[in-house]
C-alpha cells in the first residue's frame, strides 16, 4: 500500500524528512529572501507606486491587483530555489544522491521526495504571505474579497508542484552550477515581469496569446480569481493547464534523472 506507481511513498517521505530536519536548523537564514521579497514588492509597488494610480487597475486598488500575483510568485520562488541550487549541490557536491541510491530507494523515490519538499517550501512562504494579505484585508485593504480565497492554500501547492518539476527538469540537464544564472535571468525573471503580476498582459501585442503558454500566467490568473472572484471558466482552464503540465513532467523528470544518475 506504500507504493504508487514507481514511487515508494515511505522512501519518498524519508527524503522529505531529511530535508525537513536540515531546514529546522537553517530556516532563519533561508527564509529571508523568499519571504521578504514579495512583501517588499507589495509595499514598494502596491502601496508606493499604487498611491499615484488613483483609478487602480481593472477597477481595483493597485495593491489589491498585484497582491494575488505576488502570492503566486512567492510559491514559484519557494519551489524553484529548492530544486535548482540545493538539489544540484546535494547531487554533485555532497554526493547525497549516491548515498540515497545505496539504500532500497530508487531514483523515482528520491525525485518524488524532493518534489514533496519543494511543495512544502512553497506552502511555508506562500501561507506566510497569505497571512499578511489576510491581515491587510482586515485592516481595510480590499485584497481578499471572495470566499474562494479559502482555496488559496491548494492553489499554492499546485503552483509549487508545477515549478518544482520545471526546476528539476532544468537541473537534470545542467552539469555546471553557473548555468542557473540563465534559468533565473532568462526564464524566472521574465515570467515574474510579464505574466500579469504588475499589469495586464494585454499591454503588449499578442500578449495574451504568448502568456497563455507560460506557467506563471495561469498561476497569477487563478490566484486573482480566488482572491477577488467571481470564478469563471478561465480559472478552471488555468487549473487544468497547470495540472496537465504537472502530470506530464511527473513522467518526464524521473526518467531524466534516471538517465543522469544511473549509468
Rosetta blueprint (number, residue, H / E / L):
1 X L
2 X L
3 X E
4 X E
5 X L
6 X L
7 X E
8 X E
9 X H
10 X H
11 X H
12 X H
13 X H
14 X H
15 X H
16 X H
17 X H
18 X H
19 X H
20 X H
21 X H
22 X H
23 X H
24 X H
25 X H
26 X H
27 X H
28 X H
29 X H
30 X H
31 X H
32 X H
33 X H
34 X H
35 X H
36 X H
37 X H
38 X H
39 X H
40 X H
41 X H
42 X H
43 X H
44 X H
45 X H
46 X H
47 X H
48 X H
49 X H
50 X H
51 X H
52 X H
53 X L
54 X L
55 X L
56 X L
57 X E
58 X L
59 X L
60 X E
61 X L
62 X H
63 X H
64 X H
65 X H
66 X H
67 X H
68 X H
69 X H
70 X H
71 X H
72 X H
73 X H
74 X H
75 X H
76 X H
77 X H
78 X H
79 X H
80 X H
81 X H
82 X H
83 X H
84 X H
85 X H
86 X H
87 X H
88 X H
89 X H
90 X H
91 X H
92 X H
93 X L
94 X L
95 X L
96 X H
97 X H
98 X H
99 X H
100 X H
101 X H
102 X L
103 X L
104 X L
105 X L
106 X L
107 X H
108 X H
109 X H
110 X H
111 X H
112 X H
113 X H
114 X H
115 X H
116 X H
117 X H
118 X H
119 X H
120 X H
121 X H
122 X H
123 X H
124 X H
125 X H
126 X H
127 X H
128 X H
129 X H
130 X H
131 X H
132 X H
133 X H
134 X H
135 X H
136 X H
137 X H
138 X H
139 X L
140 X L
141 X L
142 X L
143 X L
144 X L
145 X L
146 X L
147 X H
148 X H
149 X H
150 X H
151 X H
152 X H
153 X H
154 X H
155 X H
156 X H
157 X H
158 X H
159 X H
160 X H
161 X H
162 X H
163 X H
164 X H
165 X H
166 X H
167 X H
168 X H
169 X H
170 X H
171 X H
172 X L
173 X L
174 X L
175 X L
176 X L
177 X H
178 X H
179 X H
180 X H
181 X H
182 X H
183 X H
184 X H
185 X H
186 X H
187 X H
188 X H
189 X H
190 X H
191 X H
192 X H
193 X H
194 X H
195 X L
196 X L
197 X L
198 X L
199 X L
200 X L
201 X H
202 X H
203 X H
204 X L
205 X L
206 X L
207 X H
208 X H
209 X H
210 X H
211 X H
212 X L
213 X L
214 X L
215 X H
216 X H
217 X H
218 X H
219 X H
220 X H
221 X H
222 X H
223 X H
224 X H
225 X H
226 X H
227 X H
228 X H
229 X L
230 X L
231 X L
232 X L
233 X H
234 X H
235 X H
236 X H
237 X H
238 X H
239 X H
240 X H
241 X H
242 X H
243 X H
244 X H
245 X H
246 X H
247 X H
248 X H
249 X H
250 X H
251 X H
252 X H
253 X H
254 X H
255 X H
256 X H
257 X H
258 X H
259 X H
260 X H
261 X H
262 X L
263 X L
